[in-house]
Amino acid sequence: MKKYNKAVIYWLLTGCVLIFIMVIVGGITRLTHSGLSISNYKLISGTIPPMSEVEWNEAFDLYKQYPEYQKLNYGMSIEEFKDIYFWEWIHRVIGRFIGLVFIIPFLYFLIRKQLTKSTIKKSITLLIMGGFQGFLGWYMVKSGLVDRPDVSHYRLAAHLTTAFLTFAYTFWVALDLMFPNKKKIDKKLRNFIRIGLLVLIVQIVYGAFVAGLDAGWIHNHWPFMNEGKLIHETVYIEQSPTYLNFIEGKSGVQFIHRTLAYVVVIFILTIWYKATRHHLTSWQNKGVNSLLIMVGLQFLLGVLTLLLAVPVWLGVLHQVGAFILLSSMVFTLHRFSK
């Protein structure tokens, strides 16, 4: 590792940690139904929360004008409102802080000429992804302020998946600087890991669908969706055409999420098996072993989250597991890439 790269690497890894924290807080915000508590968007002044009773009453009165209060939380006390306001506020503040952490050091490194042309291009891509992620957050909240007292699960999935992808790419750029020299690789194995990563991303999208539709609060049994019945017998046809049941129906979305969990496990077991047939470097070995450990832990967390009907702490832990599993997949792919 070149000495002048160390500061850039620390900057990128700091961004990864902040995105990780952002995802955790975002998960808590979703599971506590706090995301629509701040119904207006103020980039600068919105950083400071209400500081007096008058300001709190104004914020609460604004919240009362929207469907979530009128249809779900009618009669909520101002103290209860403060609790949900906190999580959405801290979620937005962290988002702003991440923006500053990316932009200010980037300009510093740019002026000091500590970035290669390749890293500059990658950093600009990261800034665009971060800005798009902020836009999707606003776009998601907007969907819950019109008629329905909840955000669109499509927009939620876009918002969450973009956060995961921004983290993954930030991590990849940092790994490029940490490991500039790569060994000869097996292209077939590398491509298989790429497919595994794609399947994992689809699974993350469906995890967001489950969260957005509150689909984790039904079929709280395992291994079958209903006790004593086969899984396919519980995919109730609720909408027409039929395919909508698998992207908008709670039962169908949960079925796909469950099924993809098995697919992800099979892919990772196969990656591990194929990789161990090769002469691996120390880092490659650590990568495939971390995949094996994390997929087992994540699968267990998924089952427990379902059986216990998504308690907040376990729902957040399951999301954290997905984040770490994605990290392991990205690291492993990088170690097997040319």
Residue, then its C-alpha position, 0 to 999 in steps of 0.5 A: m500500500k502506497k503511503y499517500n494512499k493511506a489517507v484516501i483509504y481511511w476516508l473511503l472506509t470512514g464513508c463505508v462505516l457512516i453508510f453502515i450506521m445510516v442503514i442501521v438508523g434507517g432500519i430503526t426508522r422504518l420498523t418504528h414507523s418514524g419515516l413520515s414524522i417530518s413532512n417537510y424538507k429543509l436542507i439547511s434549517g432542517t438540521i436543527p430540531p424543534m428547540s421550544e414547545v412552540e416549535w414542537n407544536e408547530a411540527f406536530d400540527l404539520y404532521k397532523q395534516y397528513p394521512e399517517y396521523q389522520k388514518l393511523n396515529y389519530g390521538m397520538s400525544i406530542e411526547e409520542f410524536k417526539d419519539i418518532y420524530f427523533w429517528e427520522w431527524i437523526h436519519r436525515v442528519i447522518g445523511r447530511f453528515i455523510g455528504l460533507v464527509f465525502i465532499i470536503p475530503f474529496l476536494y482536499f485530496l483533489i487540490r493536494k493531487q493525492l488522487t489518480k485519474s481513475t480514483i477521481k472518476k470513481s469518487i465523482t461516481l460515488l458523489i453522484m450515487g450519494g446525491f441520488q440516494g438523498f433524492l430517493g429518500w425525499y422521493m420515498v417520503k413524498s409517496g406517503l404524504v398524499d393518500r396512503p399513510d405509508v411509503s411506496h415499497y418500490r421507492l423504499a426498495a430503491h432507497l435501501t438498495t441504492a444505499f447498499l450499492t453506494f456502500a459496495y462501490t465505496f468499499w470496492v474503490a477502497l479495496d482497489l487502493m488497498f490491494p493494487n496487485k492482483k493474481k491470476i484468477d479463474k474467470k469461471l469462478r469469478n463470473f460465478i461469484r458475480i452471479g452470486l452477488l447479483v442474486l444477493i442484490v435481488q434478495i436485498v430488494y425483496g427484503a425491502f419489499v417485505a419491509g415496505l409491505d409489512a409482509g414479515w407480520i404474516h406467515n410467521h412459521w418455518p419452514f412452511m409458510n403455514e403449519g402443516k402446509l406446503i409453501h406453494e399452497t400459501v401463495y394466495i392469489e390476491q391480484s390480477p394479473t398473477y405476477l403482481n402477487f409476487i411484487e405487491g402481494k404480502s404472501g407472494v413477496q414473502f414467498i419470493h424472499r424465503t425462496l431466494a434465501y435458499v438460493v443465496v445459501i446454495f450459491i454461497l455453498t457452491i462458491w465455497y466448494k469451487a474456491t476450495r478446489h483452487h490454491l487460494t491466497s490468504w485473503q481469498n481464503k478469508g473471503v470465502n470463509s467469511l461468506l460461509i459464516m455470514v450466510g449461515l448467520q443471516f439465514l438464522l437471523g431471517v428465520l428468527t425474525l420471522l418466527l418472532a414477528v419482527p421485533v425491532w431489534l431483530g429486524v435491525l440485526h437482520q438488516v445488519g446481517a445483510f449488510i455484512l454479507l454483502s460486504s463479504m461478497v464484495f470483498t470475495l469478488h474483489r479478491f477473485s477479480k483481475 
